[in-house]
Amino acid sequence: MLTRETILADIARILAVEPDELDPAASLVDQGLDSVRLMALVEQWRSAGVDVDFVDLASSADLEQWVALLQAQ
């Protein structure tokens, strides 16, 4: 299971920002996430043993939704 801190750190790293710069209520697309970066995160998390789907994350565009989805895995 991924922790909230790990999820934030991974997203921040892929967006080249600090975790505290992420706005949990704003769309990750508006914060710079594109499909290539999203796929990189999906592959990273799958490699860590998380059963995550690209489409599920793409349809849930904000950070809090992602945390809930990923922690439910």
Secondary structure, DSSP 8 states (H G I E B T S, - for coil): ---HHHHHHHHHHHHTS-GGGS-TTSBTTTTT--HHHHHHHHHHHHHTT----HHHHHH--BHHHHHHHHHT-
